[in-house]
Amino acid sequence: QVQLVESGGGVVQAGGSLRLSCAASGAILTFNDMGWYRQAPGKQRELVAGATSDGVTNYADSVKGRFTISRDNAKNTVYLQMNSLKPEDTAVYYCNARRPALNYWGRGTVVTVSS
């Protein structure tokens, strides 16, 4: 059974940095796509950043230039380095991993950015 476990969330002041990690346990094969989504209170879940197994990345416009996604395929782990954090980045951040016909979510980690 595949499980995604996020870590690295917390409380940080505006302008600060955090690094999120997501490790997939129980997965034998590499995921095609891994990424990070977030959901702020009262808002829909949105894509923050994604990365394919061959290194192609994409970002939400709101985080371009501030966040960097990276993967370690051998460990089935994905990271999100978040710099220059803003109060509007406050949300629950969810890890996602996909293969054809399979879609997994972590339970989320809370990021709070104070002004």
C-alpha positions, -999 to +999 in steps of 0.1 A: +000+000+000+014+033-011+016+061+015+028+097+010+041+114+041+048+151+041+070+170+065+086+204+069+056+226+074+055+252+102+052+288+111+075+314+095+076+351+091+071+368+058+103+367+037+114+335+053+119+300+039+107+265+044+115+232+028+088+206+024+095+169+019+073+141+008+084+105+009+064+077-007+065+044+011+053+011-003+060+022-039+082+000-060+080+018-093+089+055-099+059+078-102+054+096-135+044+128-119+049+142-084+039+175-071+026+198-045-008+213-041-022+237-015-055+246-001-061+278+018-091+283+041-122+288+020-104+282-013-101+254-037-071+232-038-046+244-064-014+232-080+017+248-067+044+229-085+049+196-104+078+176-117+079+147-141+102+117-136+125+131-164+128+165-147+102+187-164+088+211-139+059+235-138+048+262-113+018+283-105+024+318-116+021+330-080+052+310-069+074+313-099+109+326-089+103+318-052+096+281-050+116+252-064+105+216-068+129+188-070+128+150-070+149+120-059+135+092-081+155+066-064+139+075-031+105+083-046+108+116-027+098+151-038+108+184-022+095+219-023+119+247-014+099+278-006+117+311-003+105+347+001+073+334+017+043+357+018+012+356+040-009+345+010+012+313+009-005+302+041-023+269+034-023+232+039+002+218+014-005+183+000+019+160-018+006+142-049+020+113-069+006+097-100+011+068-124-014+059-151-048+052-134-032+057-100-034+089-080-021+093-044-024+121-019-006+128+014-025+140+044-010+175+042+013+197+061+004+232+074+024+262+063+016+295+081+033+327+071+029+356+095+031+392+084 
